[in-house]
Amino acid sequence: MDKLERRKVLRKGLPSLRGFISFESRKAFWIFLSSDQADMEASLLDRISHGLNEVVKYLAAALLASMTVIVFLQVLFRYVLNHPLDWSEELGSFAFVWMSLLGASIGLKRNEHPRLDLVVNLFSSETQRLIAGLYNLAILFLLAVLFIYGVSLTASMKSQLTAALQYSVSFVYAVLPISAAIMFIHLAIQTVGLFLAKNQERKK
């Protein structure tokens, strides 16, 4: 085969090569765009969850500080001044309830709740992600139930008043739907991020 024939063969192969390169580059470009869009969505959801968690952290810290002051005043007035406060124990207990349930949402955001993962760690990373998604969905269902019944319970307690402070008991029970809603948002965002990461790995 002389040089002229070789050139003809190479020219015939160039269009298919160009088409292949063009197809592969377009495919890579769209994969890049989809992954970049998924990263932007995940980043936006993470910012929402982080901002909500920051607000809850400051609120829980304020409740802890107020509860500490209330308990100190209770001890001071009871054992030093011999004039016990009739509202301190009640208010301190309610602050503790609010702080505990709001703190539970912080623990869920940080993924610090205790769990038994001895068996789960035996599986592959993809199977572990699938199991995590399934129990996240189960917890989301329970949080939705807690929110619905918490709203109903809060509304039913509206007419009842506390013994010392004489304010509505629904203020205390309101932490149930509020904390359930906050935990639902955190866990829903974590679950979406879990499935987005799984889809990105599949595309790669």
C-alpha positions as CSV (number, residue, x, y, z in Angstrom):
1,M,0.0,0.0,0.0
2,D,1.6,3.3,-1.1
3,K,1.3,6.7,0.6
4,L,-1.6,7.9,-1.5
5,E,-3.8,4.9,-0.5
6,R,-2.8,5.3,3.2
7,R,-4.0,8.9,3.1
8,K,-7.3,7.9,1.6
9,V,-7.8,5.3,4.4
10,L,-7.0,7.8,7.1
11,R,-9.4,10.4,5.6
12,K,-12.2,7.8,5.6
13,G,-11.6,7.1,9.3
14,L,-11.4,10.7,10.4
15,P,-15.2,11.4,10.3
16,S,-16.1,8.5,12.5
17,L,-13.3,9.4,14.9
18,R,-14.5,13.0,15.0
19,G,-18.1,11.8,15.6
20,F,-16.9,9.5,18.4
21,I,-14.9,12.3,20.0
22,S,-17.9,14.7,19.6
23,F,-20.3,12.1,21.2
24,E,-18.0,11.4,24.1
25,S,-17.3,15.0,24.8
26,R,-21.1,15.8,24.7
27,K,-21.8,12.9,27.0
28,A,-19.1,14.0,29.4
29,F,-20.4,17.6,29.3
30,W,-23.9,16.6,30.2
31,I,-22.7,14.3,33.0
32,F,-20.7,17.3,34.3
33,L,-23.7,19.5,34.2
34,S,-26.0,17.0,35.9
35,S,-23.4,16.3,38.7
36,D,-22.8,20.0,39.1
37,Q,-26.6,20.7,39.4
38,A,-26.9,17.8,42.0
39,D,-24.0,19.4,44.0
40,M,-25.7,22.7,44.0
41,E,-29.0,21.2,45.2
42,A,-27.2,19.3,47.9
43,S,-25.3,22.4,48.9
44,L,-28.5,24.4,49.2
45,L,-30.3,21.8,51.2
46,D,-27.2,21.5,53.5
47,R,-27.2,25.3,54.1
48,I,-30.9,25.2,55.0
49,S,-30.3,22.3,57.5
50,H,-27.2,24.0,58.9
51,G,-29.0,27.4,59.4
52,L,-31.9,25.7,61.1
53,N,-29.6,23.8,63.4
54,E,-27.7,27.0,64.3
55,V,-31.0,28.6,65.4
56,V,-31.9,25.5,67.5
57,K,-28.4,25.4,69.1
58,Y,-28.7,29.0,70.3
59,L,-32.2,28.4,71.6
60,A,-31.2,25.2,73.4
61,A,-28.2,27.1,74.9
62,A,-30.5,29.9,76.1
63,L,-32.9,27.3,77.6
64,L,-29.9,25.6,79.4
65,A,-28.7,28.9,80.8
66,S,-32.2,29.9,81.9
67,M,-32.7,26.5,83.6
68,T,-29.4,26.9,85.4
69,V,-30.4,30.3,86.7
70,I,-33.9,29.1,87.7
71,V,-32.5,26.1,89.7
72,F,-29.9,28.4,91.4
73,L,-32.7,30.8,92.4
74,Q,-34.8,27.9,93.6
75,V,-32.0,26.7,95.9
76,L,-31.1,30.2,97.0
77,F,-34.7,31.2,98.0
78,R,-35.5,27.9,99.6
79,Y,-32.4,27.1,101.7
80,V,-30.9,30.6,102.2
81,L,-33.7,33.0,102.2
82,N,-36.3,30.5,103.5
83,H,-38.8,31.9,101.0
84,P,-39.3,29.2,98.3
85,L,-40.5,30.3,94.9
86,D,-43.7,28.6,93.8
87,W,-43.0,28.9,90.1
88,S,-39.3,27.9,89.8
89,E,-39.7,24.2,89.8
90,E,-42.5,24.3,87.2
91,L,-40.7,26.6,84.8
92,G,-37.4,24.7,85.2
93,S,-39.1,21.5,84.3
94,F,-40.7,22.9,81.2
95,A,-37.4,24.5,80.1
96,F,-35.7,21.0,80.6
97,V,-38.4,19.4,78.4
98,W,-37.9,21.9,75.6
99,M,-34.1,21.7,75.8
100,S,-34.1,17.9,75.7
101,L,-36.3,17.6,72.6
102,L,-34.6,20.4,70.8
103,G,-31.3,18.8,71.7
104,A,-32.5,15.6,70.1
105,S,-32.8,17.4,66.8
106,I,-29.2,18.6,67.2
107,G,-28.0,15.1,67.8
108,L,-29.9,13.9,64.8
109,K,-28.4,16.6,62.6
110,R,-24.9,15.6,63.8
111,N,-25.8,11.9,63.4
112,E,-24.8,11.3,67.0
113,H,-27.7,9.2,68.2
114,P,-26.7,5.7,69.4
115,R,-27.1,2.9,67.0
116,L,-26.1,-0.7,66.6
117,D,-24.1,-0.9,63.3
118,L,-22.1,-4.1,64.0
119,V,-24.0,-6.2,61.4
120,V,-24.4,-3.3,59.0
121,N,-20.7,-2.8,58.8
122,L,-20.3,-6.3,57.4
123,F,-22.0,-5.2,54.1
124,S,-20.5,-3.2,51.2
125,S,-20.7,0.6,51.2
126,E,-23.6,0.6,48.6
127,T,-25.6,-1.9,50.7
128,Q,-24.9,0.2,53.9
129,R,-26.2,3.3,52.0
130,L,-29.3,1.4,51.0
131,I,-30.0,0.2,54.6
132,A,-29.4,3.8,55.9
133,G,-31.9,5.1,53.4
134,L,-34.5,2.5,54.5
135,Y,-34.3,3.2,58.2
136,N,-34.2,6.9,57.4
137,L,-37.6,6.5,55.7
138,A,-38.9,4.6,58.7
139,I,-37.8,7.3,61.1
140,L,-39.4,9.9,58.8
141,F,-42.7,8.1,59.0
142,L,-42.5,8.0,62.8
143,L,-41.6,11.7,62.9
144,A,-44.6,12.5,60.7
145,V,-46.8,10.6,63.1
146,L,-45.3,12.4,66.1
147,F,-45.9,15.7,64.3
148,I,-49.6,15.0,63.5
149,Y,-50.4,13.7,67.0
150,G,-48.3,16.4,68.6
151,V,-50.4,19.1,66.9
152,S,-53.6,17.4,68.0
153,L,-52.4,17.0,71.6
154,T,-51.2,20.6,71.7
155,A,-54.6,21.8,70.5
156,S,-56.5,19.7,73.0
157,M,-54.4,21.1,75.9
158,K,-55.1,24.7,75.0
159,S,-57.8,25.2,77.7
160,Q,-55.7,23.6,80.5
161,L,-53.5,25.9,82.7
162,T,-50.4,25.1,84.7
163,A,-50.6,25.0,88.4
164,A,-48.2,27.8,89.4
165,L,-47.8,30.1,86.4
166,Q,-51.3,29.7,85.1
167,Y,-50.4,29.7,81.4
168,S,-51.7,27.2,78.8
169,V,-50.3,23.7,79.0
170,S,-50.3,23.7,75.2
171,F,-47.1,25.8,75.3
172,V,-45.3,22.9,76.9
173,Y,-46.7,20.3,74.5
174,A,-45.9,22.5,71.5
175,V,-42.3,21.3,71.6
176,L,-43.5,17.8,70.3
177,P,-44.6,19.0,66.8
178,I,-41.9,21.6,66.6
179,S,-39.0,19.2,67.4
180,A,-40.6,16.5,65.2
181,A,-40.8,19.0,62.3
182,I,-37.1,20.1,62.8
183,M,-35.9,16.5,62.9
184,F,-38.0,15.6,59.9
185,I,-36.4,18.5,57.9
186,H,-32.9,17.4,58.9
187,L,-33.4,13.7,58.2
188,A,-35.2,14.4,54.9
189,I,-32.3,16.5,53.7
190,Q,-29.8,13.8,54.8
191,T,-31.8,11.2,52.9
192,V,-32.0,13.3,49.8
193,G,-28.2,13.8,50.0
194,L,-27.8,10.1,50.4
195,F,-29.6,9.2,47.3
196,L,-28.0,12.1,45.3
197,A,-24.6,10.7,46.2
198,K,-25.7,7.2,45.1
199,N,-26.8,8.5,41.8
200,Q,-23.6,10.3,41.2
201,E,-21.6,7.2,41.9
202,R,-23.7,5.3,39.4
203,K,-23.0,7.9,36.7
204,K,-19.3,7.7,37.4
